């Protein structure tokens, strides 16, 4: 076997062993001293090679730019339309809601939507975690792809979606700011504008986080060094299967909440909201002076 490919396969095997979650058959030869594969990683769908700013033909081994994503095919195509409002992912074993929620909502509402959902006679639907949701991204598609034939939401067209520039909530919390992660299947905007238009700062496939509830207008300058747009209202596409087990309790909570009160915001998020409030007051004062 080619040494470069062999090294990459060994690295991939190590990563797969470390990830816990979805059960899958053991595809390793018995001679390999590795644990059973537990999380089949899906192919990105990308089929073209690029240099810094242009598409190129597949480079040969030893040439510059050799070894890109498109030159390796792993698991795909992998979807099956079950004809009952669900899509099976044959690579991961997950079953997805074919249609999305039809309207955007905050994170709390998204969890409630998933818990009430009944599709194809099943009621055990849930909001996907961020890794599950990311597995749906098709990196060969984007609303502003350089190839016009590839323009559209960054997801296989077997799925229905309400908006090409779609953003979807995951069930996973960002533990640094207590926001929730969402995945961009369209454009990932900054609040900043160039030529009167918002800047697509991160592109299709980006994973960002937002406050779970609240009014997006509180962050007119966005969040973070690139001024990421604060959305809060995102779509939902539910999932079931994957060997998920519902737990009745978690580890002990380190900091008790006030009786009958909401969980306090992390200090970093309180400071950020304070800065945004100060900016609004400064702009209002300047406008009054003028």
FIRO-156395 format. One record per residue: x, y, z of N, C-alpha, C, O in turn. Coordinates in pm, whole numbers, padded with zeros to 5 digits, always signed. Example, Ala and Ser with C-alpha at 12.3 -4.5 7.8 and 13.67 -1.06 7.14 Angstrom:
2
+01319-00569+00780+01230-00450+00780+01320-00330+00780+01424-00332+00846 +01285-00225+00708+01367-00106+00714+01290+00003+00787+01341+00114+00804 
END
This chain:
290
+00085-00121+00000+00000+00000+00000+00088+00125+00000+00195+00129+00061 +00041+00226-00070+00113+00354-00072+00135+00404+00071+00039+00409+00148 +00259+00442+00109+00287+00483+00248+00200+00600+00295+00156+00603+00410 +00176+00698+00204+00096+00814+00246-00047+00773+00278-00105+00817+00377 -00104+00687+00190-00242+00643+00213-00249+00558+00339-00343+00570+00417 -00147+00471+00358-00144+00386+00477-00143+00469+00603-00214+00438+00699 -00062+00576+00605-00054+00663+00723-00187+00730+00750-00230+00740+00865 -00253+00778+00642-00381+00846+00659-00487+00750+00712-00568+00788+00797 -00487+00624+00662-00584+00527+00709-00564+00495+00856-00661+00479+00930 -00436+00483+00900-00408+00457+01040-00456+00572+01128-00510+00549+01236 -00435+00697+01080-00480+00814+01156-00631+00815+01168-00686+00843+01274 -00700+00783+01055-00846+00780+01057-00897+00674+01153-00993+00697+01225 -00831+00556+01154-00873+00450+01244-00863+00493+01390-00951+00463+01470 -00755+00564+01423-00736+00611+01560-00846+00707+01600-00898+00700+01711 -00883+00800+01509-00988+00896+01538-01122+00826+01559-01198+00862+01649 -01150+00727+01477-01278+00658+01488-01292+00585+01620-01401+00580+01677 -01181+00528+01670-01185+00457+01797-01218+00550+01911-01283+00510+02008 -01172+00676+01901-01189+00771+02011-01331+00824+02021-01372+00869+02128 -01407+00820+01911-01540+00878+01910-01641+00775+01956-01643+00663+01904 -01726+00810+02052-01829+00720+02102-01963+00761+02044-01987+00880+02023 -02050+00665+02016-02183+00706+01972-02255+00601+01893-02324+00517+01951 -02241+00602+01759-02326+00521+01675-02263+00385+01650-02148+00375+01610 -02341+00278+01674-02288+00143+01658-02275+00111+01510-02358+00152+01429 -02170+00036+01474-02150-00005+01336-02067-00131+01334-01992-00156+01428 -02078-00212+01229-02000-00335+01221-01851-00307+01219-01808-00201+01173 -01772-00403+01270-01627-00390+01271-01573-00419+01132-01585-00532+01083 -01514-00318+01067-01461-00336+00934-01309-00346+00931-01250-00348+00823 -01245-00352+01047-01100-00366+01054-01060-00512+01040-01129-00599+01094 -00951-00543+00970-00899-00680+00971-00866-00721+01113-00829-00639+01196 -00881-00852+01141-00861-00901+01276-00718-00881+01324-00692-00882+01445 -00624-00862+01230-00484-00846+01269-00456-00710+01329-00353-00691+01394 -00545-00614+01309-00523-00479+01360-00564-00471+01506-00673-00516+01543 -00478-00415+01589-00503-00404+01732-00582-00277+01761-00530-00186+01826 -00706-00270+01714-00791-00153+01736-00926-00198+01788-00963-00314+01772 -00998-00106+01850-01132-00135+01899-01232-00130+01785-01200-00085+01675 -01351-00176+01812-01457-00177+01713-01492-00036+01669-01500+00056+01751 -01514-00018+01537-01558+00112+01487-01694+00146+01547-01785+00064+01543 -01708+00264+01602-01833+00301+01665-01899+00422+01600-02015+00451+01632 -01831+00492+01511-01889+00611+01450-01843+00620+01305-01738+00678+01278 -01920+00563+01211-01881+00572+01071-01881+00717+01024-01983+00785+01035 -01771+00763+00973-01761+00902+00926-01805+00909+00781-01756+00835+00697 -01897+00999+00752-01955+01009+00620-01866+01092+00528-01795+01182+00572 -01870+01060+00399-01795+01135+00299-01852+01277+00287-01971+01298+00307 -01767+01373+00257-01812+01512+00247-01891+01539+00121-01968+01635+00116 -01873+01457+00017-01939+01482-00110-01856+01567-00206-01895+01584-00321 -01745+01619-00160-01663+01706-00247-01594+01622-00354-01533+01519-00325 -01603+01668-00481-01548+01590-00591-01453+01669-00681-01419+01623-00790 -01410+01787-00638-01318+01868-00717-01200+01912-00632-01210+01922-00510 -01087+01938-00698-00966+01984-00630-00942+02132-00661-00984+02183-00764 -00874+02198-00567-00854+02342-00579-00713+02381-00535-00649+02311-00457 -00667+02494-00588-00552+02562-00531-00607+02675-00447-00719+02666-00397 -00530+02783-00430-00574+02889-00338-00710+02948-00378-00796+02968-00292 -00729+02975-00507-00853+03042-00547-00912+02987-00677-00998+03052-00737 -00869+02871-00722-00919+02819-00848-00925+02667-00845-00853+02602-00769 -01013+02611-00930-01023+02467-00943-00912+02415-01031-00869+02483-01125 -00864+02293-01002-00758+02231-01081-00794+02084-01107-00880+02028-01038 -00727+02023-01206-00740+01880-01227-00676+01806-01110-00593+01862-01039 -00716+01681-01090-00660+01604-00979-00507+01598-00990-00455+01551-01091 -00435+01646-00887-00289+01635-00889-00245+01489-00873-00313+01409-00810 -00131+01458-00930-00074+01324-00915+00017+01321-00793+00065+01425-00747 +00040+01201-00743+00128+01186-00628+00266+01244-00659+00325+01216-00764 +00316+01325-00566+00444+01392-00587+00428+01534-00639+00521+01613-00631 +00310+01567-00694+00285+01702-00743+00232+01790-00630+00181+01740-00529 +00246+01921-00648+00190+02015-00551+00038+01995-00542-00027+01961-00640 -00017+02016-00424-00160+02014-00395-00217+01871-00396-00339+01855-00393 -00134+01770-00400-00183+01632-00399-00237+01594-00261-00187+01642-00159 -00340+01508-00258-00392+01454-00132-00516+01524-00081-00544+01519+00039 -00592+01591-00169-00710+01665-00126-00830+01571-00103-00831+01456-00146 -00928+01625-00033-01049+01552+00004-01109+01479-00116-01140+01360-00108 -01125+01549-00228-01193+01493-00344-01124+01369-00400-01186+01290-00471 -00996+01351-00369-00921+01238-00424-00941+01109-00346-00886+01005-00382 -01018+01115-00239-01047+00997-00158-01197+00982-00144-01266+01079-00108 -01249+00865-00170-01391+00840-00153-01409+00743-00038-01347+00636-00037 -01492+00779+00060-01512+00691+00175-01652+00630+00174-01668+00516+00130 -01754+00703+00219-01888+00646+00232-01991+00733+00159-02034+00835+00213 -02027+00695+00044-02127+00771-00028-02140+00719-00170-02046+00657-00220 -02256+00744-00240-02378+00805-00184-02441+00714-00078-02417+00593-00077 -02520+00773+00010-02557+00696+00127-02701+00716+00175-02737+00662+00279 -02784+00790+00102-02919+00820+00152-03024+00735+00081-03009+00698-00035 -03132+00705+00156-03247+00636+00099-03374+00704+00146-03395+00722+00266 -03459+00743+00051-03589+00801+00084-03684+00686+00114-03710+00603+00028 -03736+00682+00236-03822+00573+00279-03968+00591+00238-04051+00503+00261 -03999+00705+00176-04134+00728+00127-04238+00755+00234-04358+00753+00206 -04193+00780+00356-04287+00805+00467-04251+00931+00544-04287+00947+00661 -04180+01021+00477-04139+01144+00544-04006+01133+00615-03967+01223+00689 -03935+01020+00593-03805+01001+00658-03699+00965+00554-03729+00914+00446 -03573+00993+00589-03457+00960+00507-03361+00878+00592-03327+00917+00703 -03317+00763+00540-03218+00681+00609-03078+00716+00559-03056+00723+00438 -02987+00737+00650-02846+00755+00617-02780+00618+00630-02763+00566+00741 -02744+00559+00518-02693+00423+00516-02550+00414+00567-02500+00304+00592 -02483+00529+00583-02347+00530+00636-02346+00532+00788-02269+00460+00852 -02432+00614+00847-02431+00631+00993-02537+00550+01064-02528+00527+01184 -02640+00505+00989-02749+00433+01051-02855+00522+01111-02951+00472+01170 -02841+00652+01098-02940+00746+01151-03059+00759+01057-03045+00741+00936 -03175+00790+01112-03294+00820+01033-03330+00966+01055-03341+01011+01169 -03349+01039+00946-03371+01183+00951-03513+01220+00907-03574+01151+00826 -03561+01327+00961-03683+01390+00914-03655+01448+00775-03560+01525+00759 -03736+01412+00677-03710+01461+00541-03735+01611+00530-03655+01682+00470 -03844+01658+00586-03877+01801+00586-03818+01866+00709-03795+01799+00810 -03794+01996+00702-03752+02066+00823-03874+02119+00897-03987+02088+00861 -03851+02198+00999-03959+02245+01086-04054+02343+01017-04164+02369+01067 -04012+02396+00902-04098+02488+00829-04095+02630+00878-04137+02721+00808 -04046+02650+00998-04029+02785+01051-03911+02785+01148-03879+02682+01207 -03848+02900+01164-03735+02913+01256-03787+02934+01398-03896+02988+01419 -03706+02892+01495-03745+02904+01636-03621+02910+01722-03511+02879+01676 -03638+02949+01849-03522+02953+01938-03493+02811+01988-03566+02716+01958 -03385+02798+02067-03338+02664+02105-03437+02592+02198-03460+02472+02184 -03493+02667+02291-03591+02607+02381-03711+02553+02304-03757+02442+02330 -03760+02631+02209-03871+02588+02126-03833+02469+02039-03917+02382+02011 -03707+02464+01995-03660+02354+01911-03662+02222+01987-03704+02120+01932 -03619+02224+02111-03624+02103+02193-03768+02056+02212-03796+01936+02204 -03857+02150+02235-03999+02115+02253-04058+02059+02124-04135+01963+02126 -04022+02119+02012-04070+02072+01881-04029+01926+01860-04110+01844+01819 -03901+01894+01888-03851+01759+01868-03922+01659+01959-03955+01548+01917 -03945+01698+02083-04007+01605+02179-04152+01575+02143-04205+01471+02184 -04218+01664+02068-04359+01644+02030-04375+01581+01892-04486+01541+01855 -04267+01571+01816-04276+01530+01676-04316+01383+01661-04265+01296+01731 -04408+01358+01569-04443+01223+01529-04438+01216+01377-04512+01287+01309 -04352+01131+01323-04338+01111+01179-04322+00962+01154-04250+00894+01228 -04388+00911+01052-04378+00770+01014-04414+00676+01130-04357+00567+01142 -04508+00720+01214-04551+00637+01326-04453+00630+01440-04470+00547+01531 -04349+00714+01439-04248+00713+01544-04253+00843+01623-04279+00950+01567 -04229+00833+01754-04233+00951+01840-04104+00972+01917-04096+01058+02004 -04001+00893+01885-03874+00905+01958-03775+00995+01886-03654+00972+01889 -03826+01097+01820-03740+01193+01750-03672+01285+01850-03724+01309+01959 -03557+01334+01813-03480+01423+01900-03405+01524+01816-03387+01507+01695 -03362+01631+01881-03276+01730+01818-03137+01668+01802-03083+01618+01901 -03078+01669+01684-02949+01602+01665-02837+01673+01740-02841+01795+01758 -02737+01596+01784-02620+01662+01840-02538+01722+01726-02565+01695+01609 -02439+01803+01759-02371+01880+01656-02292+01792+01560-02279+01826+01442 -02240+01678+01606-02168+01588+01516-02264+01520+01418-02233+01505+01300 -02380+01479+01469-02479+01417+01380-02524+01517+01274-02533+01482+01156 -02554+01639+01316-02601+01741+01223-02495+01776+01119-02526+01792+01001 -02370+01786+01163-02261+01819+01072-02245+01712+00965-02200+01742+00854 -02281+01587+00996-02263+01479+00899-02351+01497+00775-02327+01432+00673 -02453+01583+00782-02542+01606+00668-02486+01708+00569-02536+01719+00458 -02384+01781+00608-02332+01887+00520-02271+01825+00395-02188+01735+00403 -02313+01874+00279-02256+01834+00151-02160+01945+00107-02203+02053+00067 -02029+01917+00117-01929+02019+00089-01905+02041-00059-01812+02113-00097 -01988+01980-00144-01979+02007-00287-02087+02104-00332-02102+02130-00451 -02163+02158-00236-02271+02251-00267-02261+02374-00176-02214+02365-00062 -02304+02487-00227-02311+02611-00148-02395+02712-00226-02395+02709-00349 -02466+02802-00156-02548+02900-00227-02468+02991-00320-02521+03038-00420 -02341+03015-00289-02259+03102-00374-02139+03026-00429-02030+03083-00441 -02156+02897-00463-02048+02816-00519-01996+02880-00649-02073+02940-00724 -01867+02866-00674-01809+02921-00796-01863+02853-00921-01873+02915-01027 -01899+02726-00909-01963+02652-01018-02113+02667-01003-02171+02620-00905 -02176+02731-01100-02319+02758-01091-02404+02634-01075-02511+02640-01014 -02359+02520-01128-02437+02397-01117-02437+02340-00976-02515+02250-00945 -02348+02391-00890-02337+02342-00753-02405+02434-00653-02395+02412-00532 -02473+02538-00701-02533+02635-00610-02663+02583-00550-02749+02530-00619 -02673+02599-00420-02790+02553-00346-02751+02527-00203-02635+02545-00165 -02846+02484-00123-02816+02451+00016-02713+02338+00021-02715+02248-00063 -02624+02343+00119-02515+02244+00131-02565+02116+00196-02517+02076+00302 -02660+02053+00131-02720+01928+00180-02772+01853+00059-02810+01915-00040 -02774+01722+00065-02822+01643-00047-02966+01684-00081-03049+01698+00009 -02997+01704-00210-03132+01750-00247-03241+01648-00221-03358+01677-00246 -03208+01531-00171-03310+01435-00129-03389+01489-00010-03502+01447+00015 -03327+01584+00064-03394+01648+00178-03473+01769+00130-03434+01838+00036 -03586+01794+00197-03663+01916+00174-03615+02023+00271-03580+01992+00385 -03614+02147+00227-03576+02256+00316-03654+02380+00282-03691+02402+00166 -03680+02461+00382-03765+02580+00365-03690+02697+00303-03750+02782+00238 -03560+02701+00324-03482+02816+00280-03343+02770+00239-03277+02694+00311 -03298+02815+00121-03166+02773+00072-03056+02813+00169-02965+02735+00196 -03066+02934+00221-02966+02982+00319-03014+02942+00459-03057+03026+00537 -03005+02813+00488-03067+02760+00609-02967+02739+00722-02851+02705+00698 -03013+02760+00843-02935+02739+00965-03016+02646+01055-03137+02667+01073 -02951+02544+01113-03022+02444+01190-02960+02427+01328-02838+02418+01343 -03047+02421+01428-03003+02401+01566-02955+02257+01588-03009+02163+01530 -02853+02243+01671-02817+02114+01729-02861+02113+01874-02904+02215+01928 -02850+01997+01938-02885+01986+02080-02766+02015+02171-02778+02005+02294 -02651+02049+02113-02526+02060+02188-02500+02202+02235-02515+02298+02160 -02462+02215+02362-02431+02345+02421-02283+02377+02408-02198+02291+02426 -02253+02502+02377-02115+02554+02375-02078+02582+02521-02130+02675+02582 -01988+02501+02576-01965+02509+02721-01885+02632+02762-01869+02657+02882 -01836+02710+02667-01763+02832+02703-01854+02953+02719-01821+03047+02791 -01970+02951+02652-02058+03067+02664-02205+03028+02688-02292+03115+02694 -02231+02897+02701-02366+02845+02727-02464+02870+02614-02584+02850+02630 -02413+02914+02498-02497+02918+02380-02514+02777+02326-02462+02682+02383 -02587+02763+02216-02606+02632+02152-02547+02636+02012-02553+02739+01944 -02490+02524+01971-02431+02517+01837-02539+02504+01730-02640+02437+01750 -02516+02570+01617-02598+02546+01499-02507+02529+01378-02392+02573+01379 -02559+02465+01274-02483+02438+01152-02544+02517+01037-02666+02520+01021 -02459+02581+00960-02503+02662+00845-02503+02575+00720-02398+02528+00676 -02619+02554+00662-02627+02483+00535-02637+02581+00419-02652+02541+00303 -02629+02709+00451-02627+02813+00349-02508+02902+00374-02394+02858+00363 -02532+03027+00407-02424+03121+00433-02413+03149+00582-02512+03147+00655 -02291+03175+00626-02263+03204+00767-02221+03350+00777-02106+03384+00751 -02316+03435+00814-02297+03579+00800-02227+03644+00919-02238+03599+01033 -02155+03750+00888-02114+03849+00986-02221+03957+00990-02293+03978+00893 -02232+04026+01104-02326+04138+01112-02275+04258+01032-02351+04351+01004 -02148+04255+00996-02090+04365+00920-02133+04360+00774-02169+04254+00722 -02130+04475+00710-02176+04485+00572-02067+04546+00483-01989+04632+00525 -02065+04499+00361-01979+04556+00258-02064+04582+00135-02132+04491+00086 -02062+04704+00086-02145+04739-00028-02293+04721+00000-02371+04691-00090 -02331+04740+00127-02471+04729+00164-02519+04587+00188-02637+04566+00218 -02430+04489+00175-02468+04349+00194-02390+04287+00308-02275+04323+00333 -02454+04193+00379-02384+04122+00485-02272+04037+00427-02281+03986+00315 -02166+04021+00506-02049+03945+00463-02070+03798+00499-02103+03765+00613 -02050+03709+00401-02055+03565+00427-01919+03526+00486-01828+03486+00414 -01908+03538+00618-01777+03531+00684-01719+03390+00687-01598+03374+00679 -01804+03288+00699-01754+03153+00722-01798+03051+00618-01732+02948+00602 -01905+03075+00547-01947+02988+00438-02027+02867+00482-02043+02839+00601 -02078+02795+00381-02160+02676+00405-02080+02571+00480-01962+02549+00452 -02146+02505+00575-02081+02403+00655-02026+02453+00786-01980+02375+00869 -02029+02585+00806-01975+02642+00930-02058+02600+01050-02180+02584+01041 -01991+02582+01162-02057+02553+01289-02037+02674+01379-01923+02711+01409 -02145+02736+01422-02138+02856+01505-02222+02831+01631-02281+02724+01645 -02227+02928+01722-02313+02917+01839-02387+03048+01861-02338+03155+01826 -02504+03037+01919-02591+03151+01946-02645+03143+02088-02651+03035+02146 -02685+03258+02145-02766+03250+02267-02890+03165+02239-02941+03164+02127 -02937+03096+02339-03047+03000+02318-03183+03067+02306-03272+03015+02238 -03198+03179+02369-03323+03255+02361-03286+03403+02361-03171+03440+02382 -03386+03487+02337-03362+03631+02346-03390+03703+02217-03443+03645+02121 -03355+03830+02215-03381+03919+02102-03250+03945+02028-03159+04005+02085 -03237+03901+01901-03113+03921+01826-03072+04068+01813-02954+04098+01792 -03168+04159+01825-03135+04301+01810-03046+04352+01924-02991+04461+01915 -03031+04273+02030-02941+04312+02139-02795+04304+02095-02707+04357+02164 -02768+04239+01982-02631+04224+01933-02621+04282+01791-02592+04209+01697 -02642+04412+01776-02639+04471+01640-02502+04462+01574-02491+04464+01452 -02396+04451+01655-02260+04441+01601-02215+04296+01590-02100+04269+01556 -02305+04202+01619-02268+04062+01616-02186+04023+01737-02177+04097+01835 -02125+03905+01731-02043+03853+01841-01909+03807+01787-01897+03762+01673 -01809+03818+01874-01676+03768+01838-01599+03864+01751-01652+03967+01710 -01472+03831+01722-01385+03923+01648-01431+03951+01505-01396+04055+01449 -01508+03860+01446-01558+03883+01311-01702+03935+01310-01764+03948+01204 -01753+03963+01428-01889+04017+01436-01994+03920+01384-02083+03960+01309 -01983+03792+01422-02078+03692+01372-02221+03733+01401-02255+03774+01512 -02305+03721+01300-02447+03752+01315-02509+03668+01427-02484+03548+01436 -02588+03731+01511-02664+03658+01613-02804+03633+01558-02877+03727+01526 -02839+03505+01546-02965+03468+01483-03072+03433+01586-03179+03494+01590 -03043+03334+01670-03133+03281+01773-03252+03206+01712-03295+03105+01768 -03304+03251+01601-03414+03183+01533-03357+03096+01420-03317+03148+01316 -03354+02965+01441-03301+02871+01343-03399+02758+01318-03494+02738+01395 -03378+02684+01211-03465+02573+01175-03429+02446+01253-03328+02442+01324 -03513+02343+01239-03493+02216+01307-03512+02103+01206-03608+02104+01128 -03422+02005+01209-03441+01880+01137-03410+01767+01236-03295+01752+01279 -03510+01691+01271-03494+01593+01379-03436+01461+01329-03436+01432+01210 -03387+01384+01424-03320+01257+01395-03366+01152+01496-03413+01187+01604 -03352+01026+01460-03376+00917+01554-03278+00805+01523-03216+00802+01416 -03264+00714+01619-03174+00601+01599-03033+00631+01644-03009+00722+01722 -02939+00552+01592-02799+00571+01628-02763+00512+01763-02656+00539+01816 -02852+00431+01819-02821+00372+01948-02827+00468+02064-02772+00441+02170 -02895+00583+02044-02905+00683+02152-02985+00627+02269-03088+00562+02251 -02937+00654+02390-03005+00611+02513-03046+00734+02593-02965+00822+02618 -03171+00740+02633-03220+00852+02713-03177+00833+02859-03210+00732+02921 -03103+00930+02912-03055+00922+03050-03151+00995+03143-03210+01096+03105 -03167+00944+03264-03259+01004+03359-03193+01114+03441-03263+01201+03495 -03062+01113+03452-02992+01216+03528-02848+01226+03481-02795+01134+03418 -02785+01339+03513-02646+01361+03475-02557+01370+03598-02600+01336+03708 -02434+01415+03580-02344+01432+03695-02395+01542+03788-02482+01620+03750 -02340+01546+03907-02383+01648+04004-02356+01787+03950-02251+01814+03891 -02452+01874+03970-02438+02012+03925-02353+02087+04026-02385+02089+04145 -02244+02149+03978-02150+02213+04069-02201+02339+04135-02172+02364+04252 -02277+02419+04061-02323+02547+04115-02475+02547+04125-02542+02543+04021 -02532+02551+04245-02679+02549+04259-02743+02674+04201-02688+02783+04209 -02861+02656+04142-02935+02770+04087-03019+02834+04196-03055+02768+04294 -03050+02961+04180-03144+03024+04273-03278+02952+04266-03324+02915+04158 -03342+02933+04381-03471+02863+04385-03572+02935+04298-03596+03055+04314 -03631+02860+04204-03735+02916+04119-03685+03011+04013-03765+03070+03941 -03553+03029+04002-03500+03125+03906-03437+03058+03786-03412+02937+03787 -03413+03135+03684-03348+03083+03564-03200+03066+03590-03143+03131+03677 -03138+02977+03513-02994+02955+03528-02921+03083+03488-02949+03137+03381 -02829+03134+03571-02761+03260+03539-02675+03247+03414-02622+03140+03384 -02662+03358+03342-02577+03360+03224-02430+03348+03264-02392+03400+03369 -02347+03282+03183-02204+03280+03212-02148+03422+03213-02201+03510+03146 -02042+03443+03288-01983+03576+03302-01943+03633+03167-01964+03752+03142 -01885+03550+03079-01840+03600+02948-01957+03654+02867-01945+03756+02800 -02073+03584+02873-02189+03629+02798-02247+03756+02860-02291+03845+02787 -02248+03766+02994-02296+03890+03058-02209+04009+03019-02260+04117+02991 -02078+03988+03016-01987+04097+02978-02010+04140+02833-02008+04258+02802 -02032+04041+02746-02055+04074+02605-02184+04152+02587-02188+04249+02512 -02290+04110+02656-02415+04184+02646-02399+04325+02701-02458+04420+02649 -02319+04338+02807-02294+04471+02861-02223+04561+02761-02256+04679+02749 -02125+04505+02688-02056+04584+02586-02150+04626+02474-02143+04739+02426 -02239+04533+02434-02335+04566+02328-02430+04676+02375-02462+04768+02299 -02476+04667+02499-02565+04771+02553-02495+04906+02556-02556+05008+02524 -02366+04906+02595-02290+05031+02598-02277+05090+02459-02289+05212+02443 -02251+05007+02358-02238+05056+02221-02368+05120+02174-02366+05223+02107 -02482+05058+02210-02611+05116+02170-02633+05252+02235-02683+05345+02172 -02596+05262+02363-02614+05390+02432-02526+05498+02371-02568+05613+02358 -02403+05462+02334-02311+05559+02272-02367+05605+02138-02365+05724+02108 -02417+05511+02056-02472+05550+01926-02594+05639+01943-02613+05735+01868 -02678+05607+02043-02797+05688+02067-02759+05829+02110-02820+05927+02068 -02656+05840+02196-02612+05972+02241-02555+06054+02126-02582+06174+02117 -02478+05990+02039-02422+06062+01924-02531+06111+01831-02524+06221+01777 -02634+06026+01813-02745+06065+01726-02818+06186+01784-02860+06275+01710 -02834+06188+01918-02904+06300+01981-02822+06428+01970-02878+06536+01953 -02690+06417+01979-02602+06537+01968-02614+06596+01829-02616+06718+01813 -02621+06508+01726-02632+06558+01588-02765+06628+01567-02792+06676+01456 
END
